[in-house]
Protein backbone atom coordinates (compact mmCIF):
# COMPACT_ATOMS: atom_id res chain seq x y z
CA UNK A 1 0.00 0.00 0.00
CA UNK A 2 1.29 3.45 -0.87
CA UNK A 3 0.10 6.44 1.15
CA UNK A 4 0.96 10.13 1.04
CA UNK A 5 1.22 12.82 3.71
CA UNK A 6 -0.21 15.90 2.04
CA UNK A 7 0.59 18.53 4.64
CA UNK A 8 3.29 17.96 7.25
CA UNK A 9 2.05 20.76 9.53
CA UNK A 10 -1.29 18.95 9.96
CA UNK A 11 -0.32 15.43 8.86
CA UNK A 12 -2.97 13.00 7.65
CA UNK A 13 -2.16 9.85 5.71
CA UNK A 14 -3.99 9.51 2.39
CA UNK A 15 -4.25 6.13 0.69
CA UNK A 16 -2.96 6.19 -2.90
CA UNK A 17 -2.79 2.59 -4.13
CA UNK A 18 -2.43 -1.03 -3.10
CA UNK A 19 0.16 -2.91 -5.14
CA UNK A 20 -0.71 -6.56 -5.82
CA UNK A 21 0.74 -8.78 -8.51
CA UNK A 22 -1.00 -12.07 -7.74
CA UNK A 23 -1.74 -14.38 -4.85
CA UNK A 24 0.62 -15.88 -2.31
CA UNK A 25 0.43 -19.34 -3.93
CA UNK A 26 2.99 -18.15 -6.50
CA UNK A 27 5.60 -18.07 -3.71
CA UNK A 28 5.05 -21.73 -2.93
CA UNK A 29 5.11 -22.94 -6.51
CA UNK A 30 8.21 -20.90 -7.43
CA UNK A 31 6.59 -18.69 -10.08
CA UNK A 32 8.18 -15.46 -8.88
CA UNK A 33 10.82 -14.36 -6.39
CA UNK A 34 9.36 -13.22 -3.06
CA UNK A 35 7.52 -9.90 -3.06
CA UNK A 36 7.94 -8.37 -6.54
CA UNK A 37 5.35 -5.85 -5.33
CA UNK A 38 7.97 -4.44 -2.96
CA UNK A 39 10.37 -3.84 -5.85
CA UNK A 40 7.64 -2.10 -7.84
CA UNK A 41 6.45 -0.04 -4.86
CA UNK A 42 10.02 1.07 -4.11
CA UNK A 43 10.50 2.19 -7.71
CA UNK A 44 7.20 4.09 -7.88
CA UNK A 45 7.64 5.57 -4.40
CA UNK A 46 11.17 6.76 -5.18
CA UNK A 47 10.05 8.33 -8.46
CA UNK A 48 7.12 10.10 -6.79
CA UNK A 49 9.33 11.37 -3.98
CA UNK A 50 11.87 12.73 -6.46
CA UNK A 51 9.17 14.36 -8.59
CA UNK A 52 7.47 16.04 -5.62
CA UNK A 53 10.72 16.66 -3.70
CA UNK A 54 9.34 14.64 -0.81
CA UNK A 55 10.67 12.16 1.71
CA UNK A 56 10.20 8.48 0.80
CA UNK A 57 9.71 6.04 3.67
CA UNK A 58 9.54 2.28 3.07
CA UNK A 59 9.54 0.41 6.40
CA UNK A 60 9.68 -3.15 5.06
CA UNK A 61 11.06 -3.46 1.54
CA UNK A 62 12.33 -7.03 2.04
CA UNK A 63 9.15 -8.56 3.47
CA UNK A 64 5.52 -7.85 4.03
CA UNK A 65 4.83 -6.75 7.57
CA UNK A 66 1.59 -5.11 8.65
CA UNK A 67 3.15 -4.24 12.01
CA UNK A 68 5.75 -1.80 10.64
CA UNK A 69 5.07 1.76 11.81
CA UNK A 70 3.84 4.21 9.21
CA UNK A 71 5.78 7.38 8.48
CA UNK A 72 3.33 9.34 10.62
CA UNK A 73 3.65 6.92 13.52
CA UNK A 74 7.46 7.18 13.34
CA UNK A 75 7.30 10.99 13.37
CA UNK A 76 4.95 11.00 16.37
CA UNK A 77 7.41 8.78 18.33
CA UNK A 78 9.95 11.60 18.40
N, C-alpha and C positions, 0 to 999 in steps of 0.2 A: 504494500500500500504506500502510495506517495501522498504526503500532505504538505501544505504550505502554511507558513506564518505570514499573514498579510501586513501586519502592523506590529512591530516589536514593542512599541510603547503601550499598547493594549493587546497583548498577544492572544490570538485565538487560532487553533489549528483548523484548517480547511482541507477536507478530503479532496484529492485530485483524481486519483486512479488506483485501481487494484491491478497488479500485474500477475497474470496467470497464464501459463503456457502448457496446461495439461494437468492430469491428475497425478497423484503420488505413486500410482502403480508403475509408472514409467521408471521410477527409481529402482524398483525391485526387479524389473525385467531388463534393465541395462540399456534402455532406449536413449537416455540422455545422461550427461554428468549431473551430479546433484545441483539443484537450484539455479538453472539458467535464468530464472526470473531475476535473481539477485544481480547477475551480470548486466542484464538489460536495465534494471532499475538504477544501478550505479551509473551507467552510461547516460541515461536520460536525466537523472538527478544532477549529475555533474554538468551536463550541457545547459540545463535550466538555470543552475546556480551561476554559471559563467555569464549567460545571457542577461540575467537580471542582477548581476553583481551581488549575489546573495550567498549566505553560508549554506553549505550542503552537509547534512548530518545523516549518516547511515549506521545505525547502531549494531546491525548484525549482518554484514555482507557475506559471511561464510556459512550461515545457517539461518533457518527460520526460527524465530524466537519471539513469541507474543509477549514475553515478560520484559523485553528491553525497554528502557525508559525512552519516551519521546523526547524530541528536542526541547519542548516546553517544560516537561518534567525535569530534565537535566538543568535547565536554566533556573527553575524555581528551587532546586537543591542548594544553590549558592547563597 
